[in-house]
Amino acid sequence: MEKALKDAEIYNAVLQGLSRGEQLHPDFAEGQYQALSYLEEELGEVAREVTKGRPGWEKRMQVELVDLIVVAWRMLRGEWK
């Protein structure tokens, strides 16, 4: 079983993800519906890792959860406006 991340590790991973996302996709979304579709896509990736249960799924799930948080964070900041 993959070790649980500490709060500081999660926060740092999210900040790194935000920085990476802003560099790769400076124009986040063209409206709230496109932003929502990105959120749904990330949630689907989390669900796939959990349900497939392949070796190493827990680490990949953690990575996908960070991506999900990053997308939600950018939505909360209103980057789809």
Backbone bond lengths (Angstrom), bond angles and torsions (degrees), N, CA, C in turn:
res aa  C-N    CA-C-N  psi(-1)  N-CA   C-N-CA  omega(-1)  CA-C   N-CA-C  phi
1 M - - - 1.455 - - 1.519 109.52 -
2 E 1.321 116.25 133.30 1.461 122.87 178.24 1.525 108.78 -65.77
3 K 1.336 115.83 141.54 1.462 118.62 179.55 1.527 110.16 -68.86
4 A 1.302 115.26 147.05 1.463 120.39 176.53 1.523 108.50 -71.56
5 L 1.310 116.13 141.15 1.453 120.41 179.07 1.520 110.15 -80.18
6 K 1.312 115.36 145.34 1.459 120.93 174.86 1.529 108.38 -81.30
7 D 1.329 116.07 159.09 1.457 120.64 -178.34 1.525 112.56 -53.72
8 A 1.319 117.26 -43.60 1.466 120.30 -179.04 1.528 110.94 -63.81
9 E 1.327 117.76 -36.81 1.467 121.18 177.92 1.531 110.71 -66.33
10 I 1.324 115.99 -40.40 1.464 120.58 179.00 1.525 109.71 -65.25
11 Y 1.325 116.34 -47.13 1.454 120.99 -179.39 1.534 110.51 -59.65
12 N 1.322 117.01 -45.91 1.467 120.61 179.18 1.520 111.56 -63.36
13 A 1.328 117.25 -40.79 1.467 121.03 179.16 1.532 110.25 -64.07
14 V 1.327 117.25 -39.28 1.463 120.94 179.35 1.529 109.75 -67.71
15 L 1.326 117.67 -44.00 1.466 120.01 178.55 1.524 111.29 -61.57
16 Q 1.323 116.82 -41.49 1.468 120.05 176.92 1.523 110.17 -64.53
17 G 1.328 116.71 -40.88 1.460 120.82 178.46 1.522 112.07 -64.10
18 L 1.326 116.69 -39.61 1.460 120.09 177.02 1.521 110.90 -62.52
19 S 1.311 116.19 -45.31 1.465 120.63 179.58 1.525 110.83 -61.49
20 R 1.330 115.92 -45.92 1.466 121.07 179.35 1.530 110.82 -63.10
21 G 1.325 116.56 -43.91 1.455 121.16 -179.71 1.517 112.67 -64.55
22 E 1.320 116.47 -40.34 1.465 120.52 179.17 1.525 111.09 -65.54
23 Q 1.336 116.85 -35.03 1.464 120.63 178.49 1.530 110.87 -71.93
24 L 1.336 116.24 -44.95 1.463 120.65 -177.39 1.527 112.09 -74.31
25 H 1.325 116.73 -36.11 1.467 121.93 -175.11 1.528 109.98 -133.92
26 P 1.337 117.29 72.31 1.470 118.69 -177.95 1.534 112.37 -62.04
27 D 1.313 117.16 -33.29 1.465 121.29 173.74 1.526 106.98 -97.06
28 F 1.302 115.83 96.15 1.463 122.35 -169.44 1.522 113.25 -62.11
29 A 1.326 117.07 -56.08 1.464 119.61 -175.53 1.516 110.28 -155.74
30 E 1.315 115.29 150.98 1.467 121.93 177.16 1.520 108.95 -98.53
31 G 1.298 116.13 68.18 1.454 121.09 178.82 1.519 112.51 111.50
32 Q 1.332 114.09 163.20 1.458 120.29 -175.22 1.529 112.82 -67.13
33 Y 1.329 118.15 -28.61 1.463 119.57 -178.28 1.530 111.21 -72.72
34 Q 1.315 116.70 -37.63 1.461 119.00 175.40 1.533 109.86 -67.06
35 A 1.326 117.43 -41.29 1.460 121.21 177.03 1.531 110.37 -59.98
36 L 1.321 116.10 -43.47 1.462 120.35 178.75 1.524 110.95 -62.96
37 S 1.319 117.52 -37.85 1.468 119.63 178.73 1.526 110.59 -64.58
38 Y 1.336 117.75 -34.35 1.468 120.66 176.32 1.523 110.27 -65.87
39 L 1.329 116.03 -40.59 1.457 120.34 178.69 1.528 110.83 -63.46
40 E 1.327 115.72 -43.88 1.474 120.23 178.43 1.531 110.97 -62.68
41 E 1.316 116.72 -39.55 1.466 120.73 179.15 1.521 110.66 -62.14
42 E 1.323 116.92 -44.56 1.469 120.12 179.67 1.526 111.34 -65.20
43 L 1.330 117.03 -40.36 1.457 119.64 177.68 1.526 110.30 -62.79
44 G 1.327 116.90 -39.19 1.462 120.64 176.73 1.518 112.38 -61.00
45 E 1.337 116.31 -37.97 1.467 119.65 178.80 1.525 110.89 -67.33
46 V 1.326 117.09 -37.99 1.473 120.13 175.44 1.528 109.24 -62.14
47 A 1.319 116.53 -47.90 1.468 121.20 -178.12 1.523 111.47 -60.73
48 R 1.329 117.39 -40.04 1.470 119.94 178.98 1.524 111.60 -61.90
49 E 1.318 116.85 -42.10 1.470 119.28 179.89 1.529 111.05 -63.92
50 V 1.314 115.89 -40.60 1.468 119.82 -178.95 1.522 110.69 -68.63
51 T 1.320 117.47 -46.20 1.462 120.00 -172.62 1.522 113.08 -77.47
52 K 1.319 118.38 -29.33 1.468 119.52 179.39 1.522 111.31 -74.79
53 G 1.323 116.55 -34.26 1.455 120.71 175.10 1.525 115.15 61.96
54 R 1.317 117.32 28.03 1.468 120.16 178.94 1.532 109.60 -69.49
55 P 1.331 116.74 156.81 1.469 118.83 177.21 1.531 110.51 -53.50
56 G 1.319 115.67 134.14 1.450 121.62 -179.15 1.512 114.21 84.43
57 W 1.340 116.57 8.95 1.463 120.38 -176.25 1.517 112.89 -61.84
58 E 1.330 117.49 -33.12 1.464 119.73 -175.99 1.531 111.43 -65.32
59 K 1.315 117.21 -42.23 1.463 120.75 177.80 1.524 110.36 -65.07
60 R 1.340 117.10 -44.86 1.467 120.04 178.43 1.527 110.77 -64.04
61 M 1.328 117.18 -35.69 1.460 121.03 176.98 1.529 110.06 -62.79
62 Q 1.332 117.12 -42.38 1.464 120.64 178.74 1.530 110.73 -60.66
63 V 1.324 116.45 -43.01 1.468 121.01 178.53 1.521 110.08 -61.50
64 E 1.320 116.56 -44.81 1.465 120.49 -179.35 1.528 111.49 -68.14
65 L 1.325 117.80 -34.70 1.462 120.29 176.85 1.527 111.14 -64.72
66 V 1.327 116.42 -38.67 1.463 119.41 176.29 1.526 109.30 -62.37
67 D 1.333 117.01 -44.28 1.470 120.10 178.00 1.529 111.03 -59.64
68 L 1.320 116.64 -39.71 1.461 121.38 178.05 1.532 110.62 -62.24
69 I 1.314 116.91 -43.74 1.462 121.40 178.84 1.526 110.37 -63.91
70 V 1.331 116.21 -41.46 1.467 120.34 179.84 1.531 110.59 -60.38
71 V 1.317 116.87 -45.74 1.465 120.17 179.29 1.528 109.84 -63.74
72 A 1.325 117.50 -44.33 1.465 120.76 178.66 1.529 110.54 -62.09
73 W 1.305 117.13 -39.88 1.468 122.31 179.53 1.522 110.03 -61.44
74 R 1.340 115.82 -45.69 1.462 119.52 -179.55 1.526 111.19 -66.34
75 M 1.323 116.40 -33.40 1.468 119.51 174.67 1.527 110.27 -66.10
76 L 1.334 116.68 -43.24 1.468 120.31 179.16 1.522 111.96 -61.76
77 R 1.321 116.26 -32.09 1.472 120.53 177.78 1.519 111.55 -77.24
78 G 1.320 117.45 -4.61 1.448 120.93 177.52 1.513 114.55 75.45
79 E 1.319 116.92 28.60 1.466 120.53 -177.35 1.519 112.70 -72.31
80 W 1.299 117.74 -0.44 1.463 120.85 177.90 1.528 111.90 -93.24
81 K 1.313 116.56 -2.33 1.470 120.24 -177.33 1.508 111.33 -81.24
